[in-house]
Amino acid sequence: EQVARRAPHFGEVDRYLLRVYRVVGLECYTEGRLQDAIDIWGKALKLEPENPQVRRYLEQANAKLQRVQGTREPR
């Protein structure tokens, strides 16, 4: 991310970050850290807004988060 800030038009950095965000988001998702996954995949979409795979991941994570939050007992 630091390289991307210093050289925002360096294409290799964007591709690398996109891959990293996709993988780290998947790790967070499988660990049940849904909001972290959503945040990370949001960063990925900023790099490539039309990426269908990341959009699908994000939609699934948002839907699952809503289901989880809906099943929690009120305090």
Backbone as a ProteinNet text record, in pm:
[ID]
protein_1_A
[PRIMARY]
EQVARRAPHFGEVDRYLLRVYRVVGLECYTEGRLQDAIDIWGKALKLEPENPQVRRYLEQANAKLQRVQGTREPR
[TERTIARY]
82.9	0	87.1	201.1	290.2	345.1	382.7	432.5	321.9	201.5	89.6	65.7	83.6	65.8	175.8	296.9	409.4	413.7	371	372.4	238.4	132	-3.4	-26.8	55.6	32.8	122.6	187.3	273.4	184.9	155	55.7	79.8	202.1	230.8	184.1	193.9	151.6	1.6	-73.8	-219.9	-259.6	-196.1	-228.7	-191.4	-75.7	-33	-130	-163.2	-255.8	-391.7	-439	-567.2	-563.7	-456.5	-443.2	-436.8	-357.9	-344.4	-478.1	-547.4	-677.5	-775.8	-774.7	-865.8	-837.4	-710.7	-672.6	-694.9	-653.2	-670.4	-818.8	-897.4	-1041.5	-1101.1	-1055.6	-1103	-1063.8	-943	-899.9	-988.7	-1014.8	-1101.5	-1241.2	-1293.1	-1427.3	-1435.7	-1338	-1342.5	-1320.9	-1256.1	-1237.6	-1357.4	-1457.1	-1575	-1560	-1453.2	-1429.8	-1488.3	-1620.2	-1692.6	-1670.6	-1671.7	-1652.9	-1512.8	-1413.5	-1277.3	-1272.6	-1337.2	-1341.1	-1407.4	-1517.5	-1590.1	-1501.6	-1432.5	-1344.3	-1231.7	-1172.2	-1060.4	-1107.9	-1219.3	-1270	-1316.8	-1356.7	-1389.4	-1266.3	-1150.5	-1025.3	-995.4	-1021.9	-997.6	-1084.1	-1209.3	-1298.1	-1257.5	-1190	-1139.4	-1031.6	-955.6	-852.5	-911.1	-1013.8	-1074.4	-1225.3	-1297	-1439.9	-1528	-1488.5	-1572.8	-1533.8	-1451.3	-1406.7	-1524.2	-1571.8	-1691.7	-1668.4	-1549.1	-1520.3	-1524.1	-1458.8	-1456.6	-1596.7	-1670.6	-1808.7	-1893.1	-1876.1	-1951.1	-1912.1	-1782.4	-1736.9	-1799	-1796.3	-1848.7	-1998.3	-2071.7	-2216.4	-2244.6	-2169.1	-2188.8	-2155	-2047.6	-2007.9	-2111.3	-2160.8	-2263.7	-2390.5	-2430.6	-2551.3	-2533	-2418.1	-2392.3	-2386.5	-2325.3	-2318.7	-2459	-2545.5	-2683.2	-2756.4	-2734.2	-2797.9	-2748.3	-2617.1	-2558.5	-2611.2	-2615.8	-2664.3	-2812.8	-2886.8	-3029.6	-3060.8	-2966.6	-2991.2	-2942.9	-2876.2	-2828.9	-2945	-2932.8	-3035.5	-3026.3	-3137.4	-3133.3	-3085.1	-3011.8	-2958.3	-3047.1
-119.4	0	125.4	118.8	235.2	264.8	159.4	178.6	237.4	189.1	240	388	430.2	572.3	657.4	604.7	682.2	678.9	570.2	556.4	498.7	578.9	526.6	470.3	503.8	457.6	339.8	282.3	166.9	43.6	-4.5	-109.7	-237.7	-278.7	-403.5	-398.6	-284.1	-270.5	-292.7	-235.3	-252	-398.1	-465.6	-607.6	-690.9	-661.4	-735	-709.5	-583.1	-550.2	-616	-619.2	-682.7	-829.8	-898.9	-1041.1	-1056.6	-971.9	-979.8	-953.6	-849.8	-818.1	-933	-993.9	-1105.5	-1222.2	-1258.1	-1371.8	-1341.3	-1224.9	-1189.8	-1179.2	-1126.6	-1121.5	-1260.4	-1353.9	-1492.3	-1553.6	-1526	-1576.6	-1522.1	-1392.8	-1331.4	-1392.3	-1409.6	-1465.8	-1605.8	-1690.6	-1828.5	-1835	-1733.6	-1727.5	-1665.2	-1622.2	-1561.2	-1412.9	-1353.7	-1209.9	-1136.4	-1133	-1085	-936.6	-855.1	-711.9	-683	-755.3	-738.8	-776.2	-887.5	-930.8	-823.9	-769	-665.5	-542.8	-502.3	-385.6	-409.2	-525.7	-557.1	-566.9	-634.5	-644	-508.3	-419.4	-282.6	-212.4	-236.9	-180.7	-237.3	-366.2	-429.4	-365.2	-336	-275.3	-133.2	-65.8	67.7	57.1	-52.8	-72.3	-117.3	-200.7	-255.4	-266.6	-155.2	-149.8	-250.8	-296.6	-387.9	-534.2	-566.5	-704.5	-790	-882.3	-959.4	-1055	-1110.9	-1204.9	-1134.1	-1020	-946.2	-896.2	-850.7	-806.3	-919.6	-1040	-1156.8	-1189.4	-1187.9	-1212.3	-1110.7	-985.8	-878.6	-894.9	-929.5	-951.5	-1067.3	-1175.3	-1291.2	-1257.3	-1183.3	-1146.6	-1053.7	-957.7	-867.2	-943.2	-1036.1	-1114.8	-1200.7	-1262.7	-1347.1	-1264.1	-1146	-1058.1	-1017.2	-986.9	-950	-1066.7	-1188	-1306.2	-1326.7	-1314.1	-1334.7	-1229.4	-1106.5	-999.8	-1015.1	-1070.2	-1090.6	-1204.4	-1297.3	-1411.7	-1388.1	-1277.9	-1249.8	-1213.9	-1255.2	-1225	-1077.9	-1010.1	-870.7	-865.1	-761.9	-747.4	-667.9
0	0	0	66.9	67.9	-70.7	-143.4	-280	-366.6	-350.6	-430.1	-402.2	-278.1	-245.7	-309.2	-310.8	-365.8	-518.1	-577.6	-723	-768.7	-760.9	-784.7	-925.3	-1020.3	-1156.8	-1194.5	-1097.3	-1122	-1125.9	-1245.8	-1267.8	-1192.7	-1177.7	-1108	-962.6	-901.6	-761.9	-749.8	-839.3	-835	-852.7	-947.7	-969.3	-847.6	-789.7	-670.5	-555.5	-531.6	-422.9	-444.4	-566.6	-594.7	-554.8	-590.6	-553.1	-402.1	-336.7	-191	-123.8	-165.9	-106.1	-125.3	-243.5	-269.2	-174.3	-159.3	-75.5	72.5	116.7	258.1	291.6	198.9	220.2	235.8	154	165.9	300	344.3	475.4	586.7	582.3	683.4	678.6	558.5	541.2	600.5	569.7	620.1	769.9	827.7	973	1043.7	966	1025.3	1053.5	1006.9	1025.8	905.4	903.4	786.9	759.4	862.4	839.6	787.5	837.5	784.9	637	601.2	461.1	374.7	422.2	348.5	328.3	432.3	422.6	322.5	328.1	238.5	94.5	70.9	-65.9	-116.7	-26.8	-67.5	-123.2	-61.1	-112.7	-251	-269.4	-399.3	-507	-473.1	-572.2	-607.6	-516.4	-550	-657.8	-654.8	-756.5	-889.5	-883.6	-1005.5	-983.9	-1000.4	-967.6	-1040.5	-1155.8	-1232.8	-1214.8	-1117.2	-1098.1	-1050.6	-1134.6	-1098.8	-981.8	-971.7	-864.1	-728.6	-719.8	-593.4	-560	-659.8	-635.3	-578.8	-633.4	-585	-440.7	-412.4	-274.6	-178.8	-219.9	-134.7	-110.7	-213.9	-198.9	-103.7	-117.6	-29.8	114.6	135.4	271.3	334.7	258.4	310.6	346.2	260.6	287.6	412.4	424.8	541.2	668.9	661.5	778.5	822.3	726.8	760.5	825.3	774.3	834.9	977.1	996.2	1129.1	1225.8	1182.4	1270	1298.7	1205.5	1224.4	1319.4	1337.7	1425.1	1567.2	1589.8	1725.3	1815.3	1938.6	2037.6	2077.3	2090.8	2138.5	2282.6	2311.4	2447.8	2536.5
[MASK]
+++++++++++++++++++++++++++++++++++++++++++++++++++++++++++++++++++++++++++

